Amino acid sequence: MNTIKSGLKRSRFSGSKSVKKIKQNSLMQKYVDFTQFNINSCERPNGWTDVYIRGELECLHYRYPKEIIDSCSEDVIKIASFDLDNTLITTQSKRNYSNLPNDWRLLAEYNVQKKLNELHQENFKIIIFNNQKGISMGMWTSNNYKTKLTKILTELDVPCTIVCSTGDSVFRKPLPGMWEYIIEKLYPNKKVDASESFYVGDSAGRFLNPLIKKKDHSCADRIFAMNLNLNFYTPEEYFLKSPIDKFILNVFDPKSIIIERYDILSTELELVLLIGPPQCGKTAIIQKYFNNYDAILNTFFISQVEENISKSLENGKSVVVHNVADVIIVKNNFCGLLNSPENKSMSTSEANALTSNIIMQCVLQNDMNRLAELLSYDPTMEDVYEKIQIDLINVDEHNFKTPLMMSCMLGRSEILKELLKCEKIDINYYNSLGYTAVHLAVVWGQLDCIKLLTQNNVNLTFKTRDRNETPRDIAVRYKNEIIVNFIDFTLAKSLLENKIKAAMLLSSETEKMRQLPKDERAEFNALIVEKQEIIKNLPEDFTKSITNNLISQSRKLQIYVSKLNAKFEQSNT
């Protein structure tokens, strides 16, 4: 379930350790779920199809000849796939790379045209996979590169498909995106026979490439084949039947560390927490190893997750929780449920081991008395308490979280109240990712903490740096309708309060008010009082109808004030 990918980006799949022959007599499996990407395609009149991810051109594909109708009756198909540069073509100028549209020639010494025709006669589906990041970097325009590829396919003159990755997305080799996208597009109901199919490419991690007289610039083609469980050949091995050259894979292969089978399942009641970033394989592990456990998706609404865990454990069912984002929150909120749902606080030794920040230790231990003592002001120790309040209360030393943030994530409203009493606390402090305490309270579904923060004028419009999200955006992403409604209500209430303040400021301007008739002044003052009463008598619930009414009242007051200002401006002119 892991893919090898060269470079610094996270890998997803790993290929087999065998390079010459891989899983004979097996059908290929699908690994990429394209539903998670916002993919759109556009078919051009010239036969090319452009593929976009979130509006960015990431892939091109074309079938030659463009009038081709592939009437494939077999349920299982064979794929002969090739890289393009230094595999089927090379430059006429003998340069390693050229962005000139006519600087290419077929590799006659490999007799590629004849070999591809033979493959077609043997009922292979021929697909060419080409990385061309130069398009996204501006070295090629997509139209110029399409023209070049069309000329190449015309000279090859064999029915085939070419797929070209234009950027650095899931389509770029060695990731399997190009392969799986085009197979799903052209052969949606077919199975690929991996034992008969193969891939030929020159980026094979060799110490010496015979064509360019240098070592291979990467091993991306070899890894691409490994990720797809395909037989792999270099151009020399396939076309010239040369012996296998020495090579090195300069990437981590997860399968290489598997020594022996380990039985991870327990016969006793247990709680399993799967912690890891998105798409690292948590769901696959659950489906493979924990299908008899109660699987609970941590939707970040902690109280509901805890309730579901407790019910399963009480019924004698082991539980596996996945999509867990923060190890400390997991330790505090879930691990105590095996013995006692009330036992959620860390011990002193555990808290001290995690952080030297004494304020953070109080938060982790839920120690109200110690926290109150630390934050209480003593005039005789002014310097000491100044240091505690400035240097400790607003420091995000642990996983980029301050004590305020941690109290919100853990849902410790009493601790939060105590922290908010401190004059030096920065309620809108944000970490390197742009998250404030209210962002994290929303992530973890801690409504009581969100209410406390809003009562202390927290900024609800601040956006994170990683996703450019407000707290409301996060609540929408996690489908937490209760918090969405509360934030909408709070913002609508704040809007009306600001309109009332502006109206009161205008009503206090004596010179302007004298320009109005007495009954109009009275009407204006009555309108202000009416809006103040609405704020004063707001119900505790925060339904959409109440929010919409607040917005409507703000709009009416704004219109009235705008009309008055227009009158004043007209009288001045």
N, C-alpha and C positions, 0 to 999 in steps of 0.2 A: 504494500500500500504506500510505498515511498518512491519518489522519482528522483533519479540522479540529475542534478543540474549543475553545470560548471559555473564558476563565478561566485559572487557573494550572496546571491539571493537564496531564499529557503528552498530546499529540495522537497519533493513530494513522493516520488516512487523510486524504488531501486530495482535495477535489472538483476538477472541471474549472474552468478559468478562465471558460468560457462560462456565463452565468447564464440567458439566455433559452432556449436549446436545448442539450441536452447529449447527445452520443453517440446520434444518431438511429439507429433500427433495430438496437439492441443489447439483448441480454438482460442482466439484472442479475447481478452476481457476489456470492457470499457472502463476507463479511469476518470476522464474529465467530465464533470457535470456542467454542461454549457448553460443550464437554466440560471446559474448564479451570476452569469455575465449578461450585461445589457448589450446583446449582439444584434446588429441590423445588417442586412445585406442589400446590395443594389446591383441588379443585372444591367449591364451596359449594352447598347445596340451592337457593339463590335464583338459580343460574345463573352467579354470579361465580366467577372463578378467581383465587386468590392465589398469587403467585410469590415464593419466598424464595431469597435467596442467603446461605449460611452462617447460616441461621436468622433473617435479617432480612427483613421484608417490603419488597420492592423494586418490585413491579409488580402491577397488577390488570388483568384483561381480562374482557369480557362481550360476548356476541353477542345482538343484538336482531332478532327476538324470540328468547327463550331456547330455544324449541322448533325453531328454524330448522335445517334440514338442507340444507347447501350442496352440491347435486349438480353439481359442476363437471366437465364432460366435456372441456373444452379443455385442451391441454397447456400453452398460453401464456395467461396471464391479464392483465387490465388492472386497475390499482389506482388508485382516486381517494381520496386521503388528505387529511385536514384536521387543523389545530389546532382547539382548542375555544374557549377564551376569546378574545373580540374577533375571532373568525372565523366561528363558527356561533352563538355566544351573546354577550350582554353583560349587565351588571348592570342591574336595574330602578332601583336607587338612584342610578345614574350615577357611582358610585364606581369607581375603577380596579380595586379588588380587594375582594372580600367573602367572608367565611367563613360567611355565613348560607345555609342550605340552599335557601331559596326566593327568594333575591335574584338572579334571572336571568330572561332572556327570549330567545327566538329573535330573530335579527337579521332582522326582517321587511323592512327596507329592502334587504337583500341577497336576499330571496326564497329563503332557503336550503332550505326544505322542498321547494319545487317543483324546484329545481335538483338536489337529491339524488335525488329520485324519477326525474328524467330520466336521471341517471347510472345508476341501477339498471335502468331500461328498456334502456339501451345496454349492459347486461351488464358494467358496472364493479363490482368489489368495493370497497365503501366501508369505509374504516377511519379512525377518529379517533384521533390520537396526542396525549396530554395529559401535560404535566409538572405534577405536583402534589406538590412537596416539602413542602408544608404538612402532609401526613400524617405524615411522619417527624419534623417539627418540633413536632408536637402541636397545630397550629392546626385540624386536622380529625381526626376519627376515621375509620378506613377505612369503617365501616358508614354513617356519616352522608354521607360523600362518595359511596359507592355509591348511596345513596338518591337523592341529587341527580342523579347521572348517569343512573340508571334513569328518572327523571322526564323528563329531557331527551330521551332516546332514545324514550320513549313518545310525546312530543309531536312529535318528528320523524317517527315512524311510517314508517320506511324500513328495510329489512333492512341492517344494518351491524354492525361490530365496533368497540368502543372499547377502547383500551389506555392505561393510566395508569401513569406512572413515579412512584413514591412517595418516592424518595430521590435519592442522588447516585451512582448506580452506572452500569454499562454500558448500562442501560435509559434513562438520562436523555438527552433531546435536547440537543445535536446528535449524540451518538453513535448509531450505527445499531442498537443492541441491541433496542429495542422492535420496530422493523420486522422485523428478521431473526428474532426469536423468534416473533412472531405468524404470519409467513409460513410458517415451518417447522412451526408448530403446526397451522395451518388448511389449508395447501396444500403438504404435504411433497413432493409429486412434480410440482409445477408450476413453470414458469418465468415470471418477471415481465417483461413487455415494457416496458422503461424509456422507449421512445420514445412510447408511448401513455399511460403512467402519469404521475401528477403529484402534487404536494403543495402545499397552500394554507395559509399561516400569516401571522400579523401581525408576528412578530418578524423583521423583514427588514432592519434596519440603516438605516431611512429617517430623513431629517432631520425629517420631519413625518408623523405618523400621522393621517389624516383623521378617524378615529373618536374618538380621545382628545385630539386637538388638541395632541399633544406628539410629540417624537421617539420612535422605537421604543426600548424598554428594552434590546434586544439584537438580534443578528442570528442567533439560534440556529435559527430555522425555515429561514432561507435556507441556512444551513450544513448543516442536517439533510438538505435536498434535494440539496445538492451532494455530500455524503458518499454518498448513495444513487444518484447520477447520475440524479436525477429532474428533470423540468421543474418550475419553481417559479413560483408566483403569489402576490401579496398578495391579501387578500379583495376589495379594490377592483378589482384587475386581473382577477380571475376572475369575480366576481359582477356587477360594474358595468361591466366592459370599459374601465376607466380606463387612461390611458397609464401606462407604467412610471415610477415615482417614482425620484428620485435616492436613492442609498444608498451606504453605505460598509461594507466588511468590515473590522472592527477586529481581525483575526486574521492569523496568518502562513499563507500558502498555499504549501506546499513546491513545487508545480508552477511557481510564478511565477519561480523561480530557475533553471529548466532552460533553458539557452540553445541548446545544440547537443548532438548525440549524441557520446559519448566512448567509444571502444573500450577497455574496461578489461582485456580478455583479452590475455595475452602468449603469444608463440610459444615463449618460453624456459621452462625449468623454474623454477617459482616457488612460494613459500609465501604464501598469502593469509590474513591474520588479520582476522576480523570482530569488532569490539569494540563493545559497546553493551548497554544495559539490556534486560530481557526485553520481548518483543513489539514491538520496534522495526523488525522486518522483515529480520533476518539470514537466516532460513531462506528467505524469499521471494527474496532476492537470489541465494542459492545456486542455487535451482531455476531462476531466470530466466537467470543469466549464467554459472554455474560448473557446469553439469550434467555436463561432461566431466572435472571435477576429482574427486579423491578427497576427499569431504567427511567431516571428522572432528569429531564433537561432543566438545567439551572437557568431559568428565564430572568434572573436577577431580581425577582420579587421574592425576597428572602423568606418572609413569613409563610408564603404559600409553599415554597420548596421545603422548608423545615416541617411543615404540617404533613406533606406527602411522605417525607422520609420517616417521620414518627409513625404514621399509619402503617407503612409497610413493615417496619421493624416490629411493631406491636403484633402484627399478624404473622410474625415468624418468617418473613421474606427478606432475604438479603437485598441490598440496594446498591445500584451504581449511579453516580451523579456525574454528568459531563457538562462541558462548556463552562468550566469554573475559571474565573479570571485572576483571582488573588489568593495566594497561599495563606496569608494571615487571616483573611476573612473565612476561608474554609476551616482553618484550625479553630477559630473562635465560634463559628456558627453551626458547624455540622458535627465535628468529632465527638462532642459531648452527648450527642443524641443517642449513641449506642448504650450509654449507661443511664443518663438522666438528662432530659431536655432542658433542665434549668442550669446545668453545669456548662456555661459557655465562656467563662472568664479564664484567662491564662493564669498560671501560677506565677509567683514572683520570679522564680528562676527562669521560667520560659520568657517572660517579658524582658527581664534584664539581659538575657542572651540575644534577644532580637534587636534591642536598641539601648543606647546609653542616655537617651532623652527621657528625663524623669517625667515630663508631662505625658509623653507618649506611653510610658510604662503605666501611668494611671489610667489612661484610656483603654489599653489592652486588658488591664486587670479589672476594669470597671470599679476603680477605687475612688469613690466620691470624696471621702473624708480626707485622704491624702492630697487629692487635687485641690480641694478647697483651702487646705492649709498652705499649699505651695503658692496659690494665687492670691491669698489674703494679703492686704497691704500692711506693712509694718514700717512706720516712719524711721525707726532706729536702724533698719536694714534696707534703706532705700536703694542703694546700689545693687544689692543682691537680688531684690525682687524685680528691679528694672532689667537685670540681665536675664532672669528667668522668663519674664514676659516677652522680651524682644528676641532673645537668642534661641529660646526653646519653643515658644508657642507658635511661631510662624516659620519653623524650619521643616523642610520636606526631606529629611535625611533618609527615611525608610521608604524605598520604592516610590519616591517622588510624592509622598503623602505627609501632610502636616497632622498634628494631633486633631485639629478641627475636622480635616477630611476623614481621618480614621474613625472618629466618633460618629460621623454621618454614615459612613459605610457600614459600621456595626449596628447602627440604629440605636445608639445610646443617647436618648434625648436628654436625660438628666445630666449626663456628663457634658453634653453640648450646651445646655443652659448655663452651666458653671463656666465653661470656656468663654461664652459670649458675654459674661459679666466683665471680663478683663478688658480694660480700656485699650491695651496695646494690640489686641488681636485684629488681624486683617481678614475680615469676612470674605473679601473678594480676592484673596491671594490665589494665584494660579501657578501650577508647576510647569515644567518644561514642555509638557504636552498641551498646555493651555486649559487644564481641568481645574475648576474651583471646587469648593466643598459641595456646592449645590449640584454641580454636574455629577459628582460621585454619589450623592444621595439619591439622585434620579436613577443612575445606573443600577443601584442596589434596591430601588423601590422603597426607600425609607421616607414615607409621607410625613410622619410626625417631625422628622428632622427638617424636611423641606419647609414645613409650616413655620418652624422656629426661625429658620434662616430668612424667610420672607418677612417675618415680623421685625427683623433687624435690618431690613432694606438691602438684602443681597441683590446683586445684579443678575437679572434673569435673561439678559440679552447677550451676555458675553459668549463668544464662540471659541470652541477648542481649536487647537492648531492642527491636529491630525485629521479630523473629519470636518472641521469648520461647522460644528454643531452647537446650537444653543441647548440649554437644559430641556426645553420643549422638544427639540429635534430628537434628542436621545430617547425621551419618553415615547415618542412616536415610533422610533426604530424598534424599541422593545415592546411595542404594542401595549403600553401601560396606560389605558384610557383614563384611569382615576387620576393619575398625576398630570396627564395632558389637560384634563378638565380643570384641575386645581391651578395649574400655571396660567391657563387662559383666563380663569376667574381672577387671579391675582393681578395679572397685567391689565385686565379691563377695569378692575377696581382702582389700580394706580392711575390709569388714564383719566378716569372720572375725577379722582382727587386732584390731579394736576389741573384739569379744566376748572374745577371749583376754585383753586388757588388763583388761577389767572383771572377768573371772573371777580373774585374778592379784591384782587389788586386793582382792577379797573374801577370797581365800585368805590374804592378809597380815594380815587383821584377827584377831588372836590370840583375843580374847575370844569372838568369834562361832564360830571354828573349834573351840574347846574344848567347845562345846555339842553337837558332832557326835560320834558314835562313831568310834573309831579307824579302822575299816575304811571308813567313809564318807568320812573325810578323805582317806584314801589313794586311794579311788576318784575323788574330785574332783581331786586333784593329778595322778593318772594321766590323767584326761580332758583336763586342760590341756596336759600334755606331748604327748598324742596329737594335739591340734589344732596345737600348735607344730611337730610333725614334718610334719604335712600342709603347712603353709606352707613349711617348710624344704625339702621335697622336691618342690615343685611342678615339673612339666615345663615346658619352654620354650614349647610350643604352648598355645593358649588356646581349646580347643574348647568347645562348648556343654555337653558332658557334664562337663567339669572345672569349669566355672562353676557348673553346677547342683549339683555335689557340694559346692563351697565354700559355697553358700547353704544346703544341707541341713545341713552341719556347723555353720554359724553358728546355725541354728535349734535344733539339738539342744543346743548349749552354752547358748543363751539359756534354753531350757526347764529345763535342769538348774539353772542359776543362779537362775531365778525360783522353783523349788521350794525351794531352800535359803533364799532370802530370806523366803519364806512361813513356813518353819519358825522362822526367827529371830524374825519378828514375832509368831508365835503363842506362842513361849516367853516373850517380853517381856511379853505381856498376861496 
